[in-house]
Structures are given as structure tokens and as C-alpha cells.
Amino acid sequence: MLAFQVILLSLIASISAVKLVKHDESFVPDIVLRLSLATIQQDCQARLSVVVNGTYPGPPIYLEPEVTTWVRVYNDADVNSTIHWHGLTQSTSPFSDGTPLASQWPIPPGHFFDYELHPEASEAGTYFYHSHVGFQAITASGALIVKDTGAPSYQYDDELILDIGDFYPEDDNKIESMLTAVPQQWTGDPAAILVNGQSGTAPTVENMTPDSSCQPYVINVKPDTMYRLRMIGGTAISMVTFAFDDHPSLDIIEADGYYTEKYTTDHIQIDSGQRFSALFQTKSQAELESMGTNQFWVQFETRESGGLQRAYAILNYETTMSKRSNIIRRDRPHYTWAPVQSPTPASEVPQPTQSNVNQQSPSNATLKYNDIPYIPINPPLELPYSESWLEYSLRNLLQPGYLQPIASSEVTRRITIGWTQLASSNQSGRTIYLGSLPSQTPGAEDGYSWFDMAPSGPSYPTPYLVDIYQYGQAGAPDYERAMQNGGIDPVLDAWPAKVGEVLEIVWQNEASDTGIYGVHPMHAHGGPYFDIGSGPGTYDPDANSAKMAQAGWQGALRDTTLLYAPTPGGEPYAVNGWRAWRVRITEANVGVWMMHCHILQHIVMGQSTTWVFGDADAIIQGSDGTQNNLKGYFTYGGDVVGSEENKKRGLGKSWPTVAHFFEPDGPRRSVA
């Protein structure tokens, strides 16, 4: 409790010094990201995509804790955009969470916005950044790492990033139009899984001369070395299971930015929005020599809607047996591509057969294309899938600044929120709705859903945070009105909570109008919650408390956990499956925060909620927003955004006026 009080006092002290600063030519941002629209190669196909600094994934960002870093984001695309810093608390720089129509106006095309990041020491871990507009995050994303203040909690020699995505050939605009059409057109399953941008689906007999985008990503390692694998679930929809052939042991040490006790597993299950770190011990030189190989398959699978997509990467040991070099290091680019050389004429390539493709290892494969082995006809691994994976098992380390577990006796209010989908009867373009509310009839198209963009939205015409800063409590959701309606203010479509409350939030899986369930990776902005488990049927708090006690488990700090579908189908609107969280509302996490399914299709379809923690006075915290000193934030394209001269867009150069929510003279990242 003492550690929490110290953190709280330091946050309040920092934010009390809010100061407006003109970001003219004398101001140099620490990091520059440029969002642009480009045609990129994915899975050996061209796709029109929003990308960061011209690549997918975007460049990895490393942040120093307890230091302010300014990130300038240029929107060079022809559509609105933002950047969200997925997993970071952001409560003390409230306009920098990157959620359009919740905490900020989107960045207009041709403009830039300066984001203020100041992670606490307790946030050391693995995160990622991504656009929070429409379907853009499928490619507009990259790794975000908060460094440890001293030695990490676990010893390792080096680290690697595995950024896992998926691929749809249709562009973002096409997908958004399909999902909001009447009747809706579903996107279907992804065409491929991506590992650091590569699908690992070729070379094969159907594609003997692939470009690098569909070749296996090569993970370069040294023998007898301990690595920290930082794994990022950057998929649009896919829950991905993967494992390393002949390497059966991974020790999970971090989940969603928070260190855990070691948990040993032979495979990883990761869904959209989740992050894990695991310790990975490589084999010795003697072991490699005895096995006669220095390369091993890494197999990835997703089973969306009963289908199967598979991808491969190659674990490549850099030894005297290896022809490759350039170890992936934390101080070098992580996204290395297999070299593209002059293709071997198809007439000279031996025809693949089961006997000459299915070798024990990539290095022993008979058939190769430019030293890249043919993809196995039969998968080397049988990957499991379990809804109990990591459940009631992960335990956080006792770290300075970590929140303390919340006992059931401390809960002051329980909020139950169900999700259902109108798959066949939708006539409005709004397809996912909140269920389990007193005022809602199952299947009614006037139910609650939340959108930040046309054609279905915006659900509220002005960012909630803007209204609160402009109008004080009159701009905030009405608490009493919400208490009469299951927790949501039906006028503002927002969920208020008071400082001092301890919420137990229960997400329920309700079948669609056709009796279909889906898995939902539920994500919370504004800081971690305590995940307290999941299960089939409906939530029974007493039974769950008994299960937690039997496991000796008090919950785990997370920001993205899964609302499973215990069965694929059932009666329309029937509840089967729940996930429960606990969160304490304090001065340290007041603000406007989204809680939503992280499947990008579902966000476009309305599966989001907006929460307002604290009253207006607590949120404004002395920055005097009612006196309009932050008026640049109050309008779309206000003077908080800048622009470069652009004759095509009719823009001249303008410098933004930006609020510094941390001590102006405090520590700031050194600009190289």
C-alpha cells in the first residue's frame, strides 16, 4: 500500500504542473513515426495498407522508464488516424491514449500530433503501438518495449521479438465497408498468419520461387544462449498456437507487461492484443553436432471458424555448421528478411514428394529454393489448444509499484456485460450489441454498441474527454442514470465509476441470433486489471472464489484476456462462457478508457465500451480545462495538431500548441 501511495503522490505532483508549450522548430521530438498508405507485399500478394515508417511491422520503440518521451506521429495517409500505446497506463497524459472520439480527435490527413509518453518503472515489459481507427491496426503497428530501470527480474543473454499478425488481401476500406454493409458481408478467415511480416507458406510445389514475404521468417540464435522471447499478438482476429520443434521448454516470465513467476510450457497460445515473454534456452554445440542439424521448424497454427491456417518460421543456429549470420540483437533491427536472389529456373527445381520434403529439420531438407527449405507437406508438430491454458496459474512477482490483489470482500459493485451478434437479421449495419442489461430485449436492434467512425457512428459526437475538460461534470456521464440501467448511461453510451469503487466486471458470451458463439480477446485501456478467471455457463462468484482458493491463486495483472466460447453453437442469445476482472478506481487511473474486444472486425462492428473513471474534478486534476486553456484539443484539427507545407492538400506550415502534463524540467529522453 505504501508503494502505491508513493506512486500516486508522484503522479499528482507531476500533473499539477501542466504547461502549454509551442512545439515550433526549437522543439525536437524524441521519436518520429509517419503513417502512410502504401502497397506492400504480404504472403506473396500486393496489399494496399496503412504502414508506419514505410514497413510492416513498424520500427520497434524502446522507452526509458520514469522519463518523458515525445513521439511525433505524422498522418501522411488520406484517412484519419491515431496511435494507441497498447497496455501503457497513460492516465497522467490523458490526451495521449490514442482513442478517437474517446480521449482525442483523430489526426487529420496531412497533420501531425505529438504524443507524451512517461511509463512508470513498474511498467517495464512488452507492449505494442497501433492505429486505433477502423481496420488500420492490421498493418499500422509495431513493438513497444519499456526497459527495466536496473537488471531485469530474470537473467538472459539477449532478446528476440516475434510480432505475430494475420493477412487479408482486401484493403482496410473494403473490409470496413463489408462489415458495416446491410446485410453484412463477413470477411471470412484470414488468408495467412504472419511472423514479423512473413507468412512462411512457401516454397512449395505450387509456389517454387516465392518472394521473401511468404518465405519462413528466420530466427537467428547462438548455441548455449538464454534468450528472452517477446511475443506480441498483433493479429486482426486470429488466436495463434505455436511451438518449436525439438525445443519443448519455454518459461513464461511476463504477461501483458507484468513479470510473473516462471510458468513452464511446451507451446504458446496468443490472441489479438496479448503479449508474453518467455525464457528460451538454446541447444549446445555438442547437442547440435549429435543431432546433425542447426535448423528447426517453428510451427504456427490458427483454427478460426473451424478452419486451419498454418505458417512456419525457421530457428537457425549460427554455428560453424551455418551459412547465415547477423544475429538478431536488441540494438539492431529485429525484422530481418531472407535474401532474395536470382530465382532458380523452375525446370531445374526437383519435384517435391513426401519423402524428399518431410525431413527431420530444415537444414537436412533435400529441396530448397535459394537456401530456403520447402515447407513440410506433413506438419512436424501436433499443436494443442486448450481453454484452460494459463488459467488460474500465472502469478505476478512481488515487484515495486505492482498493484495488490483485490479480494472478493472488497468488491463494491458487480457489472455484467454480455455480447451478442445479429448475424442474419441485421438491417442497420450495427451487428454486435450489449446484452444482459435491464432495458434490453435480446435481438433488439436498438441495443447498445459503440463506434468511433461512419457509417455506424460516431456513437457520441465529441470525444468524452474533450467534453469533460470543456464542461466539467456536465460533460460526464450521469452516475445515477447509469445505476438504473445496468451501469451504462444510455444518453452518453458511457460507463461511469467513482473513485473509491472496486468493480467486478463480468463479460458474458451470448450466442448470436443464429446460435453461434465466438471467442473475444477483451482488452482494457487505462492500466491493468486483475483477471480472476473464466469458465463455461454463467458466472457464479462463490464457485469462482472457491476455485481460486483451491488453486491458491489471487488473480493476475493483465490487460487482454479471453472470453472463450465453450461450445461453437447453442440456442440463440443463450449465455455460455464468462470472463471476470476486478479493478480498483483511484486517483491514479482516472480518465476516459475503452474496454473492447480486440478483434478488429468486432471493433468495426461495435464491440466496444467507453468508461469514465472518476468525476470531472478528479480527471482534470487542476489543469483548469474549464478555462479553455486546452482549447486546441477541443476541436477536430485544432491547434494541438501541426502541419507541414503541402500544396497538394492546401496546407501551410503550422506549429502546434501542446500541453505538457509532466514536469517541463523533469527527465526527458536523450535525442540521439
Disulfide bonds with the S-S distance in Angstrom:
Cys44-Cys214 1.94
